[in-house]
Every structure is written in structure tokens, then in C-alpha cells.
Amino acid sequence: MRIYITAILKANLLYRDEVRATLQHMVQESRKEAACMQYDLHQTTDDENQFIFYEIWESRAGLEHHNQQPYILAFGRMAEEKLQETPQIYLMERIA
């Protein structure tokens, strides 16, 4: 069953450019994964510190594999220092 994700992140102003570069690297690497069906990054127009991912994964197992990739783990380590708040992550299943 496919897994859909929306993740909302808010960078600390001092680290916005570094966070953005890291997120863009995550997009490049994630799109190479076999289970990745879609992995898009957006920046909101009213707050340039806020980023939103929209992802579609082939399966929960594929998502779990993704979450163990070195670039995802590295982002997790930097997030506490360089984000304003804990990311909001919504895992969803399509119902219609």
C-alpha cells in the first residue's frame, strides 16, 4: 500500500540557506530510491523559512528503508539545532 507524506519544516533564520541546501540534497538522493514515487520540496511564499515536503512511497517498507539512509539520519541530527521547531510529519493513506 502506498504511503503519502506531508512534512512541514521551519528553518532557523540563521541557518535557512544551509537547511535549504540540505533539503535539496535530500530530494536528489531520495528520488534515486526504488520505493520513491514522488518527492517534492516547496518553500512557502509568505515565510521563506518554511519548507514543505510532499512524498509518495511505494510501501511502508520502502519508507522505513528511506528513513535509514545516511542523508536522512544526518538531517535528523542537524534538525534540532537548525530548525525553529520539531517538524510536523503527516503519514497518510489515500482513501478517495
C-alpha positions as CSV (number, residue, x, y, z in Angstrom):
1,M,0.0,0.0,0.0
2,R,1.3,3.4,-0.9
3,I,2.2,5.9,1.8
4,Y,1.7,9.6,1.3
5,I,3.6,12.1,3.5
6,T,3.4,15.9,4.1
7,A,6.2,17.2,6.2
8,I,6.4,20.8,7.3
9,L,9.7,22.3,8.5
10,K,10.6,25.7,9.7
11,A,14.3,26.7,9.4
12,N,16.0,28.9,11.9
13,L,16.7,32.2,10.1
14,L,20.4,32.0,10.7
15,Y,20.6,28.6,9.0
16,R,17.9,28.9,6.3
17,D,20.3,28.7,3.3
18,E,22.1,25.7,4.8
19,V,18.8,23.9,5.6
20,R,17.5,24.6,2.1
21,A,20.7,23.2,0.6
22,T,20.4,20.1,2.8
23,L,16.7,19.6,1.9
24,Q,17.5,19.9,-1.8
25,H,20.2,17.3,-1.4
26,M,17.7,15.0,0.3
27,V,15.4,15.5,-2.7
28,Q,18.2,14.5,-5.2
29,E,19.1,11.4,-3.2
30,S,15.5,10.3,-2.3
31,R,14.4,10.4,-5.9
32,K,17.1,7.7,-6.6
33,E,15.4,5.2,-4.2
34,A,13.5,2.4,-5.8
35,A,10.4,2.9,-3.5
36,C,10.2,6.6,-4.1
37,M,7.3,7.5,-6.4
38,Q,7.3,11.3,-5.7
39,Y,9.5,13.6,-3.5
40,D,8.8,17.3,-3.9
41,L,10.1,20.2,-1.9
42,H,8.2,23.5,-1.6
43,Q,9.0,26.8,0.1
44,T,6.1,28.9,1.3
45,T,5.6,32.3,-0.3
46,D,4.7,34.1,2.9
47,D,7.5,32.7,5.1
48,E,10.8,31.8,3.3
49,N,11.9,29.9,6.4
50,Q,9.1,27.3,6.0
51,F,9.5,24.3,3.7
52,I,7.0,21.6,2.9
53,F,7.7,18.1,1.5
54,Y,5.1,16.1,-0.4
55,E,6.1,12.5,-0.8
56,I,4.7,9.3,-2.1
57,W,6.3,6.0,-1.2
58,E,5.5,2.6,-2.8
59,S,5.2,0.9,0.6
60,R,5.8,1.3,4.3
61,A,8.8,-0.9,4.0
62,G,10.2,1.4,1.3
63,L,9.6,4.4,3.6
64,E,11.3,2.6,6.5
65,H,14.3,1.9,4.3
66,H,14.4,5.6,3.3
67,N,14.4,6.7,6.9
68,Q,17.6,4.7,7.5
69,Q,19.6,6.4,4.7
70,P,22.7,8.3,5.8
71,Y,21.4,11.6,4.4
72,I,18.1,11.3,6.3
73,L,19.9,10.4,9.5
74,A,22.3,13.3,9.1
75,F,19.3,15.7,8.6
76,G,17.8,14.4,11.8
77,R,20.9,15.2,13.7
78,M,21.1,18.8,12.4
79,A,17.3,19.4,12.7
80,E,17.4,20.1,16.5
81,E,19.9,22.9,16.1
82,K,18.9,24.4,12.8
83,L,15.1,24.3,12.8
84,Q,12.8,26.6,14.8
85,E,10.6,23.7,15.9
86,T,10.1,20.0,15.6
87,P,9.0,19.1,12.0
88,Q,5.3,18.2,11.6
89,I,5.1,15.0,9.7
90,Y,1.8,13.6,8.5
91,L,1.7,10.0,7.2
92,M,-1.4,9.3,5.1
93,E,-3.2,6.7,3.1
94,R,-5.3,7.7,0.2
95,I,-8.9,7.0,0.7
96,A,-10.5,8.5,-2.4
